[in-house]
Amino acid sequence: MKRIIEKPLKIKKMKLLRFGRDFKPDQEVILRDYLAIERTRLANERTLLSYIKSSLYLLLGGITVLQLKNYPELEYLGITALVFSAIFLFIGIYRFTLLKKSLKRLYYMSENNERED
């Protein structure tokens, strides 16, 4: 009987993409690149508005559930909705500012490269 020795699978660590840190422009920004930055900026704003909208829906739902006097056992659901509303708003604002700073840094880095040439 042959004995088969199985080797454990090697799992590579995934490197998280950090906004703006992995990309450094080496050329001047052309129109295509400028438009791509603008599209990303607008998409970032839409994403922030979606986070705000979701946060407001959770806020309204939580307040509505807390106002139900006939169902006091659902109070925890209303409080949970209010907590998640605050969390959604915080995450949305944090991600918006992170990407906005990254885009600003990327754009100014490319302008500095353009001026040096």
GROMACS elastic network, one bead per residue, 0.5 to 0.9 nm:
[ bonds ]
;  ai    aj funct       b0    kb
    6     9     6  0.89171   500
    7    10     6  0.86994   500
   11    14     6  0.88771   500
   15    18     6  0.89202   500
   17    20     6  0.86728   500
   17    21     6  0.80825   500
   17    22     6  0.72615   500
   18    21     6  0.57061   500
   18    22     6  0.67668   500
   19    22     6  0.71944   500
   19    23     6  0.83671   500
   19    98     6  0.78386   500
   19    99     6  0.65620   500
   19   102     6  0.59356   500
   19   103     6  0.81603   500
   20    23     6  0.56065   500
   20    24     6  0.75137   500
   20    99     6  0.83336   500
   20   102     6  0.52851   500
   20   103     6  0.70016   500
   20   105     6  0.75945   500
   20   106     6  0.62770   500
   21    24     6  0.74054   500
   21   102     6  0.81925   500
   21   106     6  0.88783   500
   23   106     6  0.81958   500
   24   106     6  0.73572   500
   24   109     6  0.78146   500
   24   110     6  0.79752   500
   25    28     6  0.74160   500
   25    29     6  0.79392   500
   25   106     6  0.76885   500
   25   107     6  0.89463   500
   25   109     6  0.73551   500
   25   110     6  0.57323   500
   25   113     6  0.78633   500
   26   110     6  0.75624   500
   26   113     6  0.71975   500
   27    30     6  0.85778   500
   27   110     6  0.72713   500
   27   113     6  0.70106   500
   27   114     6  0.71364   500
   28   110     6  0.61082   500
   28   111     6  0.70826   500
   28   112     6  0.89503   500
   28   113     6  0.65919   500
   28   114     6  0.50040   500
   28   115     6  0.87862   500
   28   117     6  0.87559   500
   29    32     6  0.79024   500
   29    33     6  0.57060   500
   29    34     6  0.63093   500
   29   107     6  0.82457   500
   29   110     6  0.62410   500
   29   111     6  0.73419   500
   29   114     6  0.75975   500
   30    33     6  0.53691   500
   30    34     6  0.62409   500
   30    35     6  0.86890   500
   31    34     6  0.50261   500
   31    35     6  0.60776   500
   31    36     6  0.85105   500
   32    35     6  0.52079   500
   32    36     6  0.61749   500
   32    37     6  0.87351   500
   33    37     6  0.62478   500
   33    38     6  0.86403   500
   34    37     6  0.51513   500
   34    38     6  0.62878   500
   34    39     6  0.87096   500
   34   107     6  0.83458   500
   35    39     6  0.61048   500
   35    40     6  0.85391   500
   36    39     6  0.50652   500
   36    40     6  0.61696   500
   36    41     6  0.85714   500
   37    40     6  0.50996   500
   37    41     6  0.61385   500
   37    42     6  0.86856   500
   37   103     6  0.71431   500
   37   107     6  0.79304   500
   38    42     6  0.61944   500
   38    43     6  0.85248   500
   39    42     6  0.51613   500
   39    43     6  0.60615   500
   39    44     6  0.84883   500
   40    43     6  0.50081   500
   40    44     6  0.60556   500
   40    45     6  0.86854   500
   40   103     6  0.84250   500
   41    44     6  0.50364   500
   41    45     6  0.64143   500
   41    46     6  0.88126   500
   41    99     6  0.82337   500
   41   100     6  0.71495   500
   41   103     6  0.75869   500
   42    45     6  0.50700   500
   42    46     6  0.62980   500
   42    47     6  0.86262   500
   43    46     6  0.50197   500
   43    47     6  0.61307   500
   43    48     6  0.86419   500
   44    47     6  0.50701   500
   44    48     6  0.62906   500
   44    49     6  0.87334   500
   44    95     6  0.85598   500
   44    96     6  0.62435   500
   44    99     6  0.73864   500
   44   100     6  0.78028   500
   45    48     6  0.50778   500
   45    49     6  0.62894   500
   45    50     6  0.86717   500
   45    96     6  0.72280   500
   46    49     6  0.50697   500
   46    50     6  0.62227   500
   46    51     6  0.87260   500
   47    51     6  0.62989   500
   47    52     6  0.86642   500
   47    92     6  0.76073   500
   47    96     6  0.78753   500
   48    51     6  0.50887   500
   48    52     6  0.62366   500
   48    53     6  0.85963   500
   48    89     6  0.86381   500
   48    92     6  0.54147   500
   48    93     6  0.66478   500
   48    95     6  0.80404   500
   48    96     6  0.61673   500
   49    53     6  0.60399   500
   49    54     6  0.85691   500
   49    92     6  0.83170   500
   50    54     6  0.61161   500
   50    55     6  0.84268   500
   50    92     6  0.83503   500
   51    54     6  0.51736   500
   51    55     6  0.60468   500
   51    56     6  0.86110   500
   51    88     6  0.61615   500
   51    89     6  0.61678   500
   51    90     6  0.89773   500
   51    91     6  0.79699   500
   51    92     6  0.52946   500
   51    93     6  0.82277   500
   52    56     6  0.61349   500
   52    57     6  0.86401   500
   52    85     6  0.88072   500
   52    88     6  0.74999   500
   52    89     6  0.58576   500
   52    92     6  0.71748   500
   52    93     6  0.86589   500
   53    56     6  0.51485   500
   53    57     6  0.62526   500
   53    58     6  0.86951   500
   54    57     6  0.51101   500
   54    58     6  0.62449   500
   54    59     6  0.85472   500
   54    85     6  0.74794   500
   54    88     6  0.73295   500
   54    89     6  0.83099   500
   55    58     6  0.51832   500
   55    59     6  0.61069   500
   55    60     6  0.86633   500
   55    82     6  0.86302   500
   55    84     6  0.75360   500
   55    86     6  0.68363   500
   55    87     6  0.81096   500
   55    88     6  0.56094   500
   55    89     6  0.57498   500
   56    60     6  0.60809   500
   56    61     6  0.84285   500
   56    85     6  0.68433   500
   56    89     6  0.86633   500
   57    60     6  0.51706   500
   57    61     6  0.60291   500
   57    62     6  0.84545   500
   57    85     6  0.79271   500
   58    62     6  0.59127   500
   58    63     6  0.84852   500
   58    78     6  0.88877   500
   58    81     6  0.54042   500
   58    82     6  0.64414   500
   58    83     6  0.88308   500
   58    84     6  0.71348   500
   58    85     6  0.52481   500
   58    86     6  0.89333   500
   59    62     6  0.51400   500
   59    63     6  0.61597   500
   59    64     6  0.85119   500
   59    78     6  0.86772   500
   59    81     6  0.65166   500
   59    82     6  0.53432   500
   59    83     6  0.85823   500
   59    84     6  0.84004   500
   59    85     6  0.55908   500
   59    86     6  0.82273   500
   60    63     6  0.52020   500
   60    64     6  0.60554   500
   60    65     6  0.86151   500
   60    81     6  0.87390   500
   60    82     6  0.84501   500
   61    64     6  0.50662   500
   61    65     6  0.61539   500
   61    66     6  0.85732   500
   61    78     6  0.71173   500
   61    81     6  0.69074   500
   61    82     6  0.82027   500
   62    65     6  0.52174   500
   62    66     6  0.61573   500
   62    67     6  0.86780   500
   62    75     6  0.87809   500
   62    77     6  0.71720   500
   62    79     6  0.63088   500
   62    80     6  0.74435   500
   62    82     6  0.53682   500
   62    83     6  0.88814   500
   62    85     6  0.85699   500
   63    66     6  0.50969   500
   63    67     6  0.62689   500
   63    78     6  0.64081   500
   63    79     6  0.83355   500
   63    81     6  0.84222   500
   63    82     6  0.75529   500
   64    67     6  0.51762   500
   64    68     6  0.67751   500
   64    78     6  0.75349   500
   65    68     6  0.54382   500
   65    69     6  0.88423   500
   65    71     6  0.85107   500
   65    74     6  0.68977   500
   65    75     6  0.68256   500
   65    77     6  0.72474   500
   65    78     6  0.51216   500
   65    79     6  0.86799   500
   65    81     6  0.89886   500
   66    69     6  0.77100   500
   66    71     6  0.88548   500
   66    72     6  0.80642   500
   66    74     6  0.75244   500
   66    75     6  0.55726   500
   66    76     6  0.85161   500
   66    77     6  0.81789   500
   66    78     6  0.52841   500
   66    79     6  0.75346   500
   67    75     6  0.87856   500
   67    78     6  0.88796   500
   68    71     6  0.57949   500
   68    72     6  0.71752   500
   68    74     6  0.82729   500
   68    75     6  0.84372   500
   69    72     6  0.61214   500
   70    73     6  0.89496   500
   71    74     6  0.58024   500
   71    75     6  0.76747   500
   72    75     6  0.55230   500
   72    76     6  0.87140   500
   73    76     6  0.71258   500
   73    77     6  0.84886   500
   74    77     6  0.52578   500
   74    78     6  0.67420   500
   74    79     6  0.89878   500
   75    78     6  0.52079   500
   75    79     6  0.63569   500
   75    80     6  0.86183   500
   76    79     6  0.50996   500
   76    80     6  0.60150   500
   76    81     6  0.85548   500
   77    80     6  0.50594   500
   77    81     6  0.61827   500
   77    82     6  0.87023   500
   78    81     6  0.50906   500
   78    82     6  0.62997   500
   78    83     6  0.87187   500
   79    82     6  0.50640   500
   79    83     6  0.62295   500
   79    84     6  0.86498   500
   80    83     6  0.50932   500
   80    84     6  0.61569   500
   80    85     6  0.84654   500
   81    84     6  0.51427   500
   81    85     6  0.60232   500
   81    86     6  0.87794   500
   82    86     6  0.64811   500
   82    87     6  0.87471   500
   83    86     6  0.53121   500
   83    87     6  0.63089   500
   83    88     6  0.87214   500
   84    88     6  0.59714   500
   84    89     6  0.84702   500
   85    88     6  0.52317   500
   85    89     6  0.62825   500
   85    90     6  0.86858   500
   86    89     6  0.51650   500
   86    90     6  0.61737   500
   86    91     6  0.86451   500
   87    90     6  0.51216   500
   87    91     6  0.61015   500
   87    92     6  0.85089   500
   88    91     6  0.51917   500
   88    92     6  0.60435   500
   88    93     6  0.86089   500
   89    92     6  0.51790   500
   89    93     6  0.62218   500
   89    94     6  0.85255   500
   90    93     6  0.53208   500
   90    94     6  0.60369   500
   90    95     6  0.86045   500
   91    94     6  0.50769   500
   91    95     6  0.60709   500
   91    96     6  0.84399   500
   92    95     6  0.53315   500
   92    96     6  0.60644   500
   92    97     6  0.86616   500
   93    96     6  0.50609   500
   93    97     6  0.61690   500
   93    98     6  0.85155   500
   94    97     6  0.53744   500
   94    98     6  0.61188   500
   94    99     6  0.87229   500
   95    98     6  0.50566   500
   95    99     6  0.61781   500
   95   100     6  0.83981   500
   96    99     6  0.54540   500
   96   100     6  0.59938   500
   96   101     6  0.86001   500
   97   101     6  0.60285   500
   97   102     6  0.84343   500
   98   101     6  0.53955   500
   98   102     6  0.62340   500
   98   103     6  0.87291   500
   99   103     6  0.60283   500
   99   104     6  0.84484   500
  100   103     6  0.51989   500
  100   104     6  0.61195   500
  100   105     6  0.85703   500
  101   104     6  0.50696   500
  101   105     6  0.60835   500
  101   106     6  0.85159   500
  102   105     6  0.51190   500
  102   106     6  0.60732   500
  102   107     6  0.85269   500
  103   107     6  0.59819   500
  103   108     6  0.84847   500
  104   107     6  0.51451   500
  104   108     6  0.61007   500
  104   109     6  0.84259   500
  105   108     6  0.52196   500
  105   109     6  0.59328   500
  105   110     6  0.85380   500
  106   109     6  0.51036   500
  106   110     6  0.62388   500
  106   111     6  0.86831   500
  107   110     6  0.52368   500
  107   111     6  0.63031   500
  107   112     6  0.87511   500
  108   112     6  0.61101   500
  108   113     6  0.85894   500
  109   112     6  0.51301   500
  109   113     6  0.63049   500
  109   114     6  0.86596   500
  110   113     6  0.50712   500
  110   114     6  0.62093   500
  110   115     6  0.87462   500
  111   115     6  0.62440   500
  111   116     6  0.87190   500
  112   115     6  0.51165   500
  112   116     6  0.62616   500
  112   117     6  0.88745   500
  113   116     6  0.52443   500
  113   117     6  0.65644   500
  114   117     6  0.55234   500
